[in-house]
Amino acid sequence: MEIPTPFDVYWDRVQDAWIDHNDHMNMGYYMVVFDLATDAWFEYIGLDRPHRDRHNVTTFSIEGHINYIRELRAGDPLRFTTRLLDFDAKRIHYFHEMYHGEEGYLAATNELMTIHISEETRRSAPMHEDVQRWLAQIKDRHDALAPAAQVGRRMGIGAGRPAA
């Protein structure tokens, strides 16, 4: 199977209901649409609904960071790319970029860490070996991508400077 580098499959459109009093996309809906992009990503990597049902597993998001870069308005088309940053037997670290689907500018990014969970114990559990092998192949390809400036960013006022 071909490995898109980066994964570039999910598209959407800014819904009227997602617009706030500033006449642009409300910050909460960025997470909603990034989550929809995650669903497409998980289908691709093999953690889709049939896999989860068959193996009685799921995933939980354990950390996420959104960078809002440029406004989006009602009706704007959205294009998402996803890159695998890292993984181990139980966790997946990945990064979404949200672009304006026609003008091509980067509108937002979302860095996420997800943990694989046993539905029976509600505790972390290793992913199926087939999923891990597929992730290893994807990571090998995605490691060739240029680093994204927003990955691993730290938030703070005057980071590294003493308070005035």
C-alpha positions, 0 to 999 in steps of 0.5 A: 500500500502506498504511504502518503507523506504526509497523509493527505486525505481528509477535507471538510468545510467550515460550517455556519454553526462553527462561526462565533461573534468575531465572524470567524471559526470558533476555537472549540470547533477547531478541535471538533474538526481536528478530531474528524481528521483523526478519525480518517487517520485512524482508519488509515493506520488500522485503528478503525471501528471494525478493528476496535470492535474485533479486538475490544480496544479503543484510544484515548487522547492524553494530550493535545496542543492547537496553534491558531495561525490564521482565521477561517470563515463560514464556507471556507474549504479545509484540507488536513495533512497528518504526519506520524511523529513517533509511536511505541506499543501503546502510544501514538504521537501525531501532528495535523496541519489544517490548510485553507482548501483553496488558498493553501495557507496554513490555518492551524495545527494540532499536535496529539498524543493518543494512548491505546486502551483495552475496553475490558480493563480501561487501562493502556494495552499494546496495539496489535502487532499488525498496527505496530508494523504498519506504523513503523513503515509510515514512520520511516516515510514520515521521518523524511518530512521537514520538521514542522515549526509548531511541533513540541512548542512550549507556551509561556509569557517571556519563556526563559526570562525572569518575570519583571 
